[in-house]
Amino acid sequence: MKPFDLSLYLVLDPDLCRQHSLIDTAREAVAGGATMVQLRYKHASTEERIALGHALMEALRDTGAIVVMNDDVTAAIEAGVDALHIGQGDMTPSLARARIGSDMILGLSVNNEGAARLVDPAIIDYAGVGPVFATPTKPDHEKPLGFDGLAQIVAACSVPTVAIGGLKKEHVRRVFAAGANGVAVVSAICGMLDPQQTTRELRAQIPQR
């Protein structure tokens, strides 16, 4: 399994990435300091996700960035991406791990302390915790946690965590103060006129470790 750094995690949204293509947005964001890039394309076919997964892997080759496929285990395997991220309503973590094998990174979304305590570090490599705030990029999300809720769930998790949900530049320091290992953003990078500069500004808010 590749080493991974959750510190600045970009979730690509095709509806927001209209100023630049998904691939160009990813390339610019990684140049600006993004460490992980997830393809979340709910309305695409598996074949389209596979093609985009291949394109992302090629575009980010030798950058050290981790390419993540959201939900679609078949696309993740066929595209040969670095990681798969699943939600609570998708297949079980044990089934996902059985399908992807031991070399692919596996992330899981959690929204409450109960789910956080159930995360098995022998199966799951990191947890996405959120939403911290309400966000239009995922209208069916769970109740927002706020920073206090984020801190409680992070403390209950036995794996590294990345916070997600309506997060902007001004929230980055509070995310890390809550104990999370990273911040995940969508609209804070996607759709911006200069994704590289915007990512640099986000990166500058991450505490030095």
Secondary structure, DSSP 4 states (H G I P E B T S, - for coil): ------SEEEEE-TTTTTSS-HHHHHHHHHHHT--EEEE--TTS-HHHHHHHHHHHHHHTTTS-PEEEEES-HHHHHHHT-SEEEE-TTSS-HHHHHHHH-SSSEEEEEE-SHHHHHH--TTT-SEEEE--SS--TTSTT-----HHHHHHHHHHH-SS-EEE-SS--GGGHHHHHHTT-SEEEESTTTTT-S-HHHHHHHHHHTSPP-
